[in-house]
Amino acid sequence: MATQFVSAGVTSSGVIVTSGNTLEILSGGTASATQVSSGGTEQVDSGGLAAGEVISSGGVGLVFGSLTSAGTSATTDFGSLTIEAGGVADHVLVQSGGTLTVFGTMLSNTKVVAGGVENISSGGVATGVVGSTTAISGGTVNVLSSGTLSGATVSSGGSLNLSSGGTANQINVSSGGTFNVAGTLTSFTNVFSGGVENVSSGGLISGLAHSGTLVTGGTLNVLAGGSGAFITVISGGQMNVLGTITNNVSISGGGTVTISSGGVESGASNSGTPVFLGGILNVLSGGNLAFSTDSGGVTNISAGGSANHLAVSSGGTLNNAGMITTNVGISSGGVENIQSSGVNASGATIVAGGILNVSSGGVLSGVTGGSGGTGVSGTLNVFAGGSASFVAVSSGGTANVAGELDHSTDFLSGTTLIQSGGIGHDIGVSSGGVLGLRAP
């Protein structure tokens, strides 16, 4: 067993470190193209420099100084390579059986292929600019507590695991890649077609407007206990919510969001969930949605699902078979269908050009017409078997009733037509209002 030293001002090249032996590069020393065999060790001290090394299976590399390509080929790791605290490295290829452990800093160009593992440990940082970040193709990268990853692409069977206490940003998940989040993802993530991101309990994905998570063709699963915000779902992308979405989700152009049992998607005025042209939002039994405006897409509230603070504008469709607890705003060109078992508990506001259809088994209710009830300046259709109550029909508004209408008022040129088989209770007609009864 022997240690060979590379002193300040000295350069070694092509040294083969055999089993039981050590090559130590002292401050100011340089080594290149070193081959570390099984049982051998290369140690780069603070101030030392190594470039283009090969760590064989069973070999060990310890970097307290610098490891770089320096114009040579990348360092290849089949064994165990550790970037210690204070150490820096770039251009490392982690091959099958190899392990790269980072307590220091990976500056750029890390590649982890099938069978390779990189662990970014406490205090460790892996970074890079566009085109020179961490590439995970078939391998595994683990970002552990207090570790940081900035910039990575996951593809082709690769896995990126962000542990509790770890942080990451600027992640691309491509076809065949999987990103598991139990830590904090701060910004700029893309989930492309065939890629999967899972946010598990304690995991958080966030960002700001235009710097959050874009799901375009891929799949984002926010699991129970996980949470997220600032998410855009487009072009065949899917988001499945069993955890909590706190604010700022946008759905359009073939994107689909499904809120399952236990899932909550909320927000506030101007920071909820807009559904644009081609977007689909599904709220399943046990799911809850708040603060959403549908303007060109489709929102479906299933039986057992619940929602509040919803609006439908031009081109949007809201299908309610569950429970909506607040007044629904229906603008011109917007349509709400209250289906069997569906309930609008606080009515709706239907402006000119808006349509609300109450099907058999559907219920439109409230407290007083126009305030907690339903104000109609557009069109209300209550079909046979459906019911509506506390309705105020005003100028330009029409209520067509083939079901049951209770506590309704016509005023200012509003029109209520009781169709054949329809039933009306406690209906008032004030100035300019019209009540029509159609004989069977």
C-alpha positions as CSV (number, residue, x, y, z in Angstrom):
1,M,0.0,0.0,0.0
2,A,1.5,3.3,-1.1
3,T,0.5,6.9,-1.6
4,Q,1.9,8.9,-4.6
5,F,1.8,12.7,-4.3
6,V,1.4,15.2,-7.1
7,S,3.0,18.4,-5.7
8,A,2.5,22.0,-6.5
9,G,3.6,22.8,-10.0
10,V,3.7,19.2,-11.0
11,T,1.4,17.6,-13.6
12,S,0.8,13.8,-13.8
13,S,-0.9,12.2,-16.7
14,G,-2.2,8.7,-17.3
15,V,-1.4,7.3,-13.9
16,I,-3.0,4.0,-13.1
17,V,-3.9,3.6,-9.4
18,T,-4.1,0.0,-8.5
19,S,-5.7,-1.8,-5.5
20,G,-4.5,-0.6,-2.2
21,N,-2.7,2.5,-3.5
22,T,-3.6,6.2,-3.5
23,L,-2.8,9.1,-5.8
24,E,-3.1,12.4,-3.8
25,I,-3.0,15.7,-5.7
26,L,-1.8,18.4,-3.4
27,S,-2.6,22.1,-3.6
28,G,-1.2,23.5,-6.9
29,G,-0.8,20.0,-8.4
30,T,-2.5,18.7,-11.5
31,A,-3.5,15.2,-12.6
32,S,-5.2,14.2,-15.9
33,A,-6.5,11.0,-17.4
34,T,-5.9,9.1,-14.2
35,Q,-7.3,5.6,-14.1
36,V,-8.4,4.4,-10.6
37,S,-8.7,0.6,-10.5
38,S,-10.8,-1.4,-8.1
39,G,-9.5,-0.9,-4.6
40,G,-7.5,2.2,-5.6
41,T,-8.1,5.8,-4.4
42,E,-7.6,9.2,-6.0
43,Q,-7.8,12.2,-3.7
44,V,-7.8,15.8,-5.0
45,D,-6.9,18.2,-2.1
46,S,-8.1,21.7,-1.8
47,G,-6.3,23.7,-4.4
48,G,-5.5,20.6,-6.5
49,L,-6.9,19.9,-10.0
50,A,-7.9,16.7,-11.7
51,A,-9.3,16.3,-15.3
52,G,-10.7,13.5,-17.4
53,E,-10.4,10.7,-14.8
54,V,-11.8,7.2,-15.0
55,I,-13.0,5.7,-11.7
56,S,-13.4,1.9,-12.3
57,S,-15.8,-0.3,-10.4
58,G,-14.6,-0.6,-6.9
59,G,-12.4,2.5,-7.3
60,V,-12.8,5.6,-5.1
61,G,-12.4,9.3,-6.0
62,L,-12.4,12.1,-3.4
63,V,-12.5,15.7,-4.5
64,F,-11.8,18.5,-2.1
65,G,-10.4,20.7,-4.8
66,S,-11.4,20.8,-8.5
67,L,-12.4,18.2,-11.0
68,T,-13.0,19.4,-14.6
69,S,-12.8,18.4,-18.2
70,A,-10.3,21.2,-18.8
71,G,-10.5,20.5,-22.6
72,T,-10.1,16.8,-22.1
73,S,-12.8,14.1,-22.0
74,A,-15.3,14.0,-19.2
75,T,-14.6,12.1,-16.0
76,T,-16.2,8.7,-16.1
77,D,-17.4,7.1,-12.9
78,F,-18.1,3.3,-12.6
79,G,-17.1,3.3,-8.9
80,S,-17.5,5.8,-6.1
81,L,-16.8,9.5,-6.7
82,T,-17.5,12.1,-3.9
83,I,-17.3,15.9,-4.3
84,E,-16.6,16.9,-0.8
85,A,-17.7,20.2,0.8
86,G,-15.7,22.9,-0.8
87,G,-14.9,20.8,-3.8
88,V,-16.1,21.7,-7.3
89,A,-16.6,19.6,-10.4
90,D,-18.0,19.6,-13.9
91,H,-18.3,17.1,-16.9
92,V,-18.9,13.9,-15.0
93,L,-20.5,10.8,-16.6
94,V,-22.0,8.4,-14.1
95,Q,-22.1,4.9,-15.6
96,S,-23.8,1.7,-14.6
97,G,-22.7,0.8,-11.1
98,G,-21.2,4.2,-10.4
99,T,-22.2,6.5,-7.6
100,L,-21.6,10.3,-7.5
101,T,-22.1,11.9,-4.1
102,V,-22.2,15.7,-3.9
103,F,-21.5,17.6,-0.7
104,G,-19.8,20.4,-2.7
105,T,-20.8,21.9,-6.1
106,M,-21.4,20.4,-9.5
107,L,-21.0,23.3,-11.8
108,S,-22.3,21.8,-15.1
109,N,-22.6,18.8,-17.4
110,T,-23.4,15.9,-15.2
111,K,-24.9,12.9,-17.0
112,V,-26.3,9.9,-15.2
113,V,-27.1,6.9,-17.4
114,A,-28.9,3.5,-16.7
115,G,-27.6,2.0,-13.5
116,G,-25.8,5.1,-12.4
117,V,-26.7,7.1,-9.2
118,E,-26.1,10.6,-8.1
119,N,-26.8,11.7,-4.5
120,I,-26.9,15.5,-3.9
121,S,-26.5,15.5,-0.1
122,S,-26.8,18.2,2.6
123,G,-25.0,21.3,1.4
124,G,-24.5,19.9,-2.0
125,V,-25.4,21.9,-5.1
126,A,-25.8,20.8,-8.8
127,T,-26.3,23.5,-11.3
128,G,-25.6,24.6,-14.8
129,V,-26.9,26.8,-17.6
130,V,-29.2,25.8,-20.4
131,G,-27.6,22.9,-22.4
132,S,-25.1,22.1,-19.6
133,T,-27.3,21.0,-16.7
134,T,-27.8,17.5,-15.2
135,A,-29.0,14.9,-17.7
136,I,-30.7,11.8,-16.3
137,S,-31.2,9.2,-18.9
138,G,-32.0,5.8,-17.4
139,G,-30.1,6.6,-14.1
140,T,-31.2,8.0,-10.8
141,V,-30.6,11.3,-9.1
142,N,-31.6,11.8,-5.4
143,V,-31.7,15.3,-4.0
144,L,-31.5,14.8,-0.2
145,S,-32.4,17.1,2.6
146,S,-30.7,20.5,2.3
147,G,-29.4,19.5,-1.2
148,T,-30.1,21.7,-4.2
149,L,-30.6,20.9,-7.9
150,S,-30.9,23.7,-10.4
151,G,-31.4,22.5,-13.9
152,A,-32.0,18.9,-15.0
153,T,-33.6,16.8,-17.7
154,V,-35.2,13.5,-16.9
155,S,-35.9,11.0,-19.7
156,S,-35.8,7.4,-21.0
157,G,-36.3,5.5,-17.8
158,G,-34.5,8.1,-15.6
159,S,-35.7,9.0,-12.1
160,L,-35.3,12.2,-10.2
161,N,-36.2,12.0,-6.5
162,L,-36.5,15.2,-4.5
163,S,-36.6,14.3,-0.8
164,S,-38.1,16.2,2.1
165,G,-35.9,19.3,2.8
166,G,-34.4,19.2,-0.7
167,T,-35.0,22.0,-3.2
168,A,-35.0,22.0,-7.0
169,N,-35.9,24.3,-10.0
170,Q,-35.7,24.3,-13.8
171,I,-36.6,20.7,-14.3
172,N,-37.7,19.1,-17.6
173,V,-39.4,15.7,-17.5
174,S,-39.4,14.1,-21.0
175,S,-40.8,10.8,-22.3
176,G,-40.0,7.9,-20.0
177,G,-38.8,10.2,-17.2
178,T,-40.2,10.3,-13.7
179,F,-39.8,13.1,-11.2
180,N,-40.9,12.4,-7.6
181,V,-41.3,15.4,-5.4
182,A,-41.4,15.2,-1.6
183,G,-39.4,18.4,-1.1
184,T,-39.8,21.9,-2.6
185,L,-39.8,22.7,-6.3
186,T,-39.6,26.4,-6.7
187,S,-39.9,27.3,-10.4
188,F,-39.7,26.5,-14.1
189,T,-40.7,22.9,-14.6
190,N,-41.9,21.3,-17.8
191,V,-43.6,17.9,-18.0
192,F,-43.6,16.8,-21.6
193,S,-45.4,14.0,-23.4
194,G,-44.6,10.7,-21.8
195,G,-43.1,12.3,-18.7
196,V,-44.6,11.9,-15.2
197,E,-44.2,14.1,-12.1
198,N,-45.5,12.9,-8.7
199,V,-45.9,15.3,-5.8
200,S,-46.2,13.2,-2.6
201,S,-47.1,14.0,1.0
202,G,-45.1,17.1,2.1
203,G,-44.0,17.9,-1.4
204,L,-44.6,21.4,-2.8
205,I,-44.5,22.8,-6.3
206,S,-44.7,26.5,-6.7
207,G,-43.4,29.5,-8.7
208,L,-44.9,32.7,-10.0
209,A,-46.9,33.7,-13.1
210,H,-45.1,32.3,-16.2
211,S,-42.4,30.5,-14.0
212,G,-44.3,27.6,-12.4
213,T,-45.0,24.2,-13.8
214,L,-46.1,23.6,-17.4
215,V,-47.7,20.2,-18.2
216,T,-47.8,19.8,-21.9
217,G,-48.6,16.3,-22.9
218,G,-47.3,14.8,-19.7
219,T,-48.9,13.8,-16.4
220,L,-48.7,15.6,-13.1
221,N,-50.0,13.7,-10.0
222,V,-50.5,15.8,-6.9
223,L,-51.0,13.0,-4.3
224,A,-52.6,13.2,-0.8
225,G,-50.6,15.5,1.4
226,G,-48.9,17.1,-1.6
227,S,-49.6,20.7,-2.7
228,G,-49.0,23.0,-5.7
229,A,-49.6,26.3,-7.3
230,F,-48.9,28.2,-10.5
231,I,-49.6,25.3,-12.9
232,T,-50.5,25.4,-16.6
233,V,-52.0,22.3,-18.3
234,I,-52.2,22.2,-22.1
235,S,-51.9,20.1,-25.2
236,G,-52.9,16.7,-23.9
237,G,-51.4,17.3,-20.5
238,Q,-53.1,15.8,-17.4
239,M,-53.1,16.8,-13.8
240,N,-54.7,14.5,-11.2
241,V,-55.3,16.2,-7.9
242,L,-55.7,14.1,-4.7
243,G,-53.9,16.7,-2.6
244,T,-54.2,20.5,-2.5
245,I,-53.8,23.1,-5.2
246,T,-53.7,26.5,-3.5
247,N,-53.9,28.9,-6.4
248,N,-53.2,29.8,-10.0
249,V,-54.0,26.9,-12.3
250,S,-54.7,27.4,-16.0
251,I,-56.3,24.8,-18.3
252,S,-56.5,25.1,-22.1
253,G,-55.9,23.5,-25.5
254,G,-56.5,19.8,-24.7
255,G,-55.4,20.0,-21.1
256,T,-57.3,18.0,-18.5
257,V,-57.4,18.4,-14.7
258,T,-59.2,15.9,-12.5
259,I,-59.9,16.5,-8.9
260,S,-60.5,13.2,-7.1
261,S,-61.7,12.3,-3.6
262,G,-59.8,14.3,-1.0
263,G,-58.4,16.6,-3.6
264,V,-58.9,20.4,-3.3
265,E,-58.3,23.1,-5.9
266,S,-58.8,26.5,-4.5
267,G,-57.6,30.1,-4.9
268,A,-59.2,33.5,-4.7
269,S,-60.7,36.0,-7.1
270,N,-58.2,36.3,-10.1
271,S,-56.0,33.5,-8.7
272,G,-58.1,30.4,-9.1
273,T,-58.6,28.1,-12.1
274,P,-59.5,29.6,-15.5
275,V,-60.6,27.0,-18.0
276,F,-60.0,28.2,-21.6
277,L,-60.8,26.9,-25.0
278,G,-60.3,23.1,-25.2
279,G,-59.6,22.7,-21.5
280,I,-61.5,20.1,-19.3
281,L,-61.9,20.3,-15.6
282,N,-63.4,17.3,-13.7
283,V,-64.4,17.3,-10.1
284,L,-65.1,13.7,-9.0
285,S,-67.0,12.5,-5.9
286,G,-65.2,13.8,-2.8
287,G,-63.3,16.5,-4.7
288,N,-63.7,20.2,-4.2
289,L,-63.2,23.2,-6.5
290,A,-63.2,26.9,-5.7
291,F,-62.8,30.0,-7.7
292,S,-63.0,28.9,-11.3
293,T,-64.1,30.6,-14.5
294,D,-64.8,28.5,-17.6
295,S,-64.5,30.5,-20.9
296,G,-64.4,28.0,-23.7
297,G,-63.8,24.8,-22.0
298,V,-65.9,22.2,-20.1
299,T,-66.2,21.9,-16.3
300,N,-67.9,18.8,-14.9
301,I,-68.9,18.5,-11.3
302,S,-69.8,14.8,-10.6
303,A,-72.2,13.5,-8.1
304,G,-70.6,13.8,-4.7
305,G,-68.3,16.6,-5.9
306,S,-68.5,20.1,-4.6
307,A,-67.6,23.6,-5.8
308,N,-68.0,27.3,-5.0
309,H,-67.3,30.7,-6.6
310,L,-67.8,29.5,-10.2
311,A,-68.4,31.5,-13.4
312,V,-69.1,30.5,-17.0
313,S,-68.5,32.9,-19.9
314,S,-68.6,32.8,-23.6
315,G,-68.0,29.3,-25.0
316,G,-67.8,27.7,-21.6
317,T,-69.9,24.8,-20.3
318,L,-70.5,23.9,-16.7
319,N,-72.1,20.5,-16.1
320,N,-73.2,20.1,-12.4
321,A,-74.3,16.8,-11.0
322,G,-72.8,17.6,-7.6
323,M,-73.2,20.5,-5.2
324,I,-72.3,24.2,-5.9
325,T,-72.7,26.2,-2.7
326,T,-72.4,29.8,-4.0
327,N,-74.1,31.8,-6.7
328,V,-72.9,30.9,-10.2
329,G,-72.2,33.7,-12.7
330,I,-73.3,32.8,-16.3
331,S,-72.3,35.4,-18.8
332,S,-73.3,35.8,-22.5
333,G,-72.4,32.6,-24.4
334,G,-72.0,30.6,-21.2
335,V,-74.0,27.5,-20.4
336,E,-74.7,25.7,-17.1
337,N,-76.5,22.3,-17.1
338,I,-77.7,21.2,-13.7
339,Q,-78.0,17.5,-14.2
340,S,-79.7,14.8,-12.2
341,S,-78.6,15.0,-8.5
342,G,-77.0,18.4,-9.2
343,V,-77.7,21.3,-6.9
344,N,-77.1,25.0,-7.2
345,A,-77.6,25.8,-3.5
346,S,-77.3,29.6,-3.9
347,G,-78.8,30.0,-7.4
348,A,-77.1,31.8,-10.3
349,T,-76.9,35.1,-12.0
350,I,-77.8,34.6,-15.7
351,V,-77.0,37.7,-17.8
352,A,-78.2,38.4,-21.3
353,G,-77.1,35.6,-23.6
354,G,-76.4,33.2,-20.8
355,I,-78.3,29.9,-20.4
356,L,-79.0,27.7,-17.4
357,N,-80.7,24.3,-18.0
358,V,-82.2,22.4,-15.1
359,S,-82.7,18.8,-16.0
360,S,-84.8,16.1,-14.4
361,G,-83.5,15.6,-10.8
362,G,-81.6,18.9,-10.9
363,V,-82.3,21.6,-8.3
364,L,-81.8,25.3,-8.5
365,S,-82.4,26.9,-5.2
366,G,-81.5,29.9,-3.0
367,V,-83.0,32.3,-0.5
368,T,-84.4,35.3,-2.2
369,G,-84.5,36.1,-5.9
370,G,-81.4,37.9,-7.1
371,S,-79.8,37.7,-3.7
372,G,-78.8,34.2,-2.8
373,G,-81.3,33.1,-5.4
374,T,-81.3,33.4,-9.2
375,G,-81.5,36.5,-11.3
376,V,-82.4,35.9,-14.9
377,S,-81.6,38.4,-17.7
378,G,-80.7,35.5,-20.0
379,T,-82.5,32.2,-20.3
380,L,-83.5,29.7,-17.7
381,N,-84.9,26.3,-18.8
382,V,-86.4,24.1,-16.2
383,F,-87.2,20.8,-17.8
384,A,-89.7,18.1,-16.6
385,G,-88.5,16.7,-13.3
386,G,-86.3,19.7,-12.6
387,S,-87.0,22.3,-10.0
388,A,-86.1,26.0,-9.4
389,S,-86.9,28.3,-6.6
390,F,-86.3,32.0,-5.6
391,V,-86.0,33.2,-9.2
392,A,-86.2,36.8,-10.4
393,V,-86.8,37.3,-14.1
394,S,-85.9,40.8,-15.3
395,S,-85.7,42.8,-18.5
396,G,-84.9,40.5,-21.5
397,G,-84.9,37.4,-19.3
398,T,-87.0,34.3,-20.0
399,A,-87.8,31.4,-17.8
400,N,-89.3,28.3,-19.5
401,V,-90.7,26.0,-17.0
402,A,-91.7,22.4,-17.7
403,G,-90.8,21.3,-14.3
404,E,-91.4,23.1,-11.0
405,L,-90.9,26.7,-10.2
406,D,-91.4,28.2,-6.7
407,H,-91.0,31.7,-5.3
408,S,-90.5,33.5,-8.6
409,T,-91.0,37.1,-9.6
410,D,-91.3,38.7,-13.1
411,F,-90.6,42.4,-13.4
412,L,-89.3,45.0,-15.9
413,S,-90.3,43.0,-19.1
414,G,-89.2,39.6,-17.8
415,T,-91.1,36.6,-19.1
416,T,-92.0,33.4,-17.4
417,L,-93.6,30.6,-19.4
418,I,-95.2,27.7,-17.6
419,Q,-95.1,24.9,-20.2
420,S,-97.4,21.9,-20.4
421,G,-96.9,19.8,-17.3
422,G,-95.0,22.6,-15.5
423,I,-95.9,23.7,-12.0
424,G,-95.7,27.1,-10.5
425,H,-96.0,28.1,-6.8
426,D,-96.0,31.6,-5.3
427,I,-95.2,33.4,-8.5
428,G,-95.4,37.2,-8.6
429,V,-95.6,39.5,-11.6
430,S,-94.6,43.1,-11.1
431,S,-94.3,46.1,-13.4
432,G,-93.7,45.1,-17.0
433,G,-93.5,41.4,-16.2
434,V,-95.2,38.7,-18.2
435,L,-96.4,35.3,-17.0
436,G,-97.6,32.9,-19.6
437,L,-99.4,29.6,-19.1
438,R,-99.3,27.1,-22.0
439,A,-102.3,24.8,-22.1
440,P,-101.7,21.0,-22.3
